[in-house]
Amino acid sequence: MDFFSSMRVSASGLDAQTKRMNTISSNIANAETTHGVGPNNGPYRRKDPIFAAQVDRESFGEILKNQMDESVQGVQVVDIMEDEKGARMIYNPHHPDANPQGYVAMPNVNPVEEMANMISAQRSYEANVTAMGAAKSMALKALEIGR
């Protein structure tokens, strides 16, 4: 794998983890949003990014020239899906969105789970930054050999 391929793969990981962190932030921010969301005006529904592998090719010339990099893949976010779990029903008869029985439909967001996901995304982001730094360092050392 050449320098540019490694940088593109790490950059795709950075982009994917950034989108993941933004989605998690949105979930945390809307953990108490009980109405005004979606077609039925119901509570917020938790969202998850869907990742997929993408072949690391920049141009047609690379495909013809570089058979060795055939298995190099990056990652991309192909979609952001809503979680299918139903809303949590919480008893709070004084809430403005309470039903006649006194229950409020709350979003299906667990803040503890979201924080664990945020830590995982942050660590993945940091790993991609470290990989970019290592590739840069190796390229600089290779250039110093030629002096």
C-alpha positions, 0 to 999 in steps of 0.5 A, a space after each residue: 500500500 502506498 502513502 496516498 492509499 494509507 492516507 485515504 483509508 485513514 481519512 475515510 475512517 476519520 470522516 465515518 467516525 465524525 459522522 458517527 459522533 455527530 449522530 450520537 450527539 444528536 441522540 443525546 441532545 434529543 434524549 428528552 424530546 417527547 413530541 414534534 418529531 417524524 410524520 406522526 409528531 411523536 417522540 424522537 427515535 434514536 439514530 444509528 449510522 450504517 457503515 460499509 466498506 468502499 474500495 480505495 480507488 481514486 482513478 481508473 489508472 490506479 485500478 490498472 496499475 496497482 494490483 497489489 492494493 486490490 484488497 485495500 478498503 476504506 469505510 463510508 457511512 451509507 445511511 443513517 437509520 432510525 432504531 426500530 425499538 418503541 418509545 419508553 413509557 414513563 409515568 408522569 401525569 403532570 407532563 404536557 404530553 401525558 396520555 389519559 393514563 398519565 404515561 409519556 412516550 419518551 425517546 428510545 435513547 439510553 444516555 449511558 449507552 450513547 456515552 459508551 458509543 461516543 467513547 468508542 467513536 472517539 477512540 476509533 477517531 484517535 486510532 485513525 489520527 495515529 495511523 495518519 501520523 505513522 504513515 506521514 512519519 514513515 514517508 518523511 523517514 523514506 525521504 531522509 534516506 535519499 539525502 
